[in-house]
Amino acid sequence: MSSSELLQFVVSGLQNGAVYALVALGFTLVYASTGIINFAQGEFFMLGGVLAVAGVRFGLPLPLAVVASVLVSAGIGVALERFALRPRRDSGGLVLIIITIGASMVLKSLARHIFGPNEMALPAFTPGPPVIIGGAAIDPQVLWIWGLTFVVVVALTLVYAKTKLGRAMRACSLSHDAARLMGVDTAGVVMLSFGLAAALGALGGAVVAPLTQTAFDVGARAGIKGFAAAILGGLGSPVAAVVGGLLLGVLESLSVGFLSSTYKDVISLVVLLAVLFLRPQGLFGRAGKEKV
Amino acid sequence: MPEVLLRVEGLDAGYGRVPVIRGASLEVMRGEIVTIIGANGAGKSTLLKTIAGLVRPTAGNVTLEDRDVTGLAPERLVRRGLALVPEARMLFGPMSVAENLALGAHTRRSTAEVADSLKRVNSLFPVLAERSSQPASTLSGGEQQMLAIARALMSNPRVLLLDEPSLGLAPKVIADIFGVLDDLRSEGLGILLVEQDANLALKHAQRGHVMRSGHMVLSGAASELADNDDVRLIYLGAWHGKE
């Protein structure tokens, strides 16, 4: 394999990886505030693409359609928490996780019912010929994916580290009771984290749709990839989720280059299992939870 | 006429259907330390958690500064001026001392007032100022207890609930901490103190209650309780001297 081919595989890996990272960020946010895995996360990726296409068909300008799809998805994420999960809050993690699985089926079926079974295309954000860098051709849409992922991660990291809200969110992730004693509205933080997670998943789905097409059934695969990325990173911090996503994307892409494209989807499952067996706290996680 | 800050009347509470406290009643005045003593499992911690809103009462009333706050969530009670220093401290371990203190002031708007409170707790516990950037989990047990109290004070409470502040600490540290509690009391704070070390608690408190199996079995001035034969025998370890 020539070096420019190798570069092309890495670029394509980083492209998918950035999208996995956005989905993984959603898993990480919800896990931090609730300790559960939201298995409906992949469906928000689907909603992001599908709703953006619907918006464009409805006559909205593309940027507005994308923003609207992200906001509507966030609203659905908030509603999922408020009306499906919060009433069962005291039933324990397993019940809540199963509710998220149910919600993912509902969202997928509704999307098929409303938008039909066919693939849909979203126009490129900025049409144009690929940019050639070091022998690798990079679609302008890929630059959008990288740019938006970068902005999101920097913004989230700053909010987490520097703001009162971020401090309250971190406090929630350590102990709900202690956070409540400080006056933190933990129910509000949980709802916010579901909304943010849905928004991030939807952004991923919308920004990648011009390259890959979208349809009612793209959520499950995105969910598994994002989940594997989140586990690989360790479910700890925004940066960990992004590194997990990028790493997974590149591993997948190289496996296509060196093995066969047949194994592309197997890689994420292998990574998921390998991490869970060998290093369950992920690349950046601490072994066991620190408690005072 | 002393002012009643906290009034608890006929409080019942428990976990699930198991009642842990039955008909608990007490008052805390401005500038007063009231202590609840009793054996492990008597319901002392549950009583504090119920007053602070972490456990929902099944009967009875809690009144804070003449307003009914029964069943109010903890995040609302902090805003009304009630803070709990919980059992086992519940610090945010990976976060710095400064961040723990900032979380204590989560409900407050005025940055100038928060800065004043920070100055105040740093003067009460100078070691916290030295450790400001250290993760809370790296502090010694005594420092962690100081941080837990300081964090609660950052909300500027009128009533402070303390759950076993002396547990596991060296005598010198305990003396420091209880010295601070005496100071806070003399400035007008109302303190409700749960302690296993009845000797220590009755020395610093003005009034006390003895709890057994979820009931308040004895109440009175701290000095009277300290002289009560039953209390001396069961909780103050007086048998050591009577052998």
Interface residues (C-beta under 8 A of the other chain):
Chain A: K164 R167 A168 R170 A171 L174 S175 D177 A178 A179 R180 L181 M182 G183 V184 D185 T186 E290 K291 V292
Chain B: A52 G53 L54 A73 P74 E75 V78 R79 A83 L84 P86 R89 M90 L91 F92 G93 P94 M95 E99 A102 L103 G104 H106 T107 A136 S137 Q144 R151 A152 S155
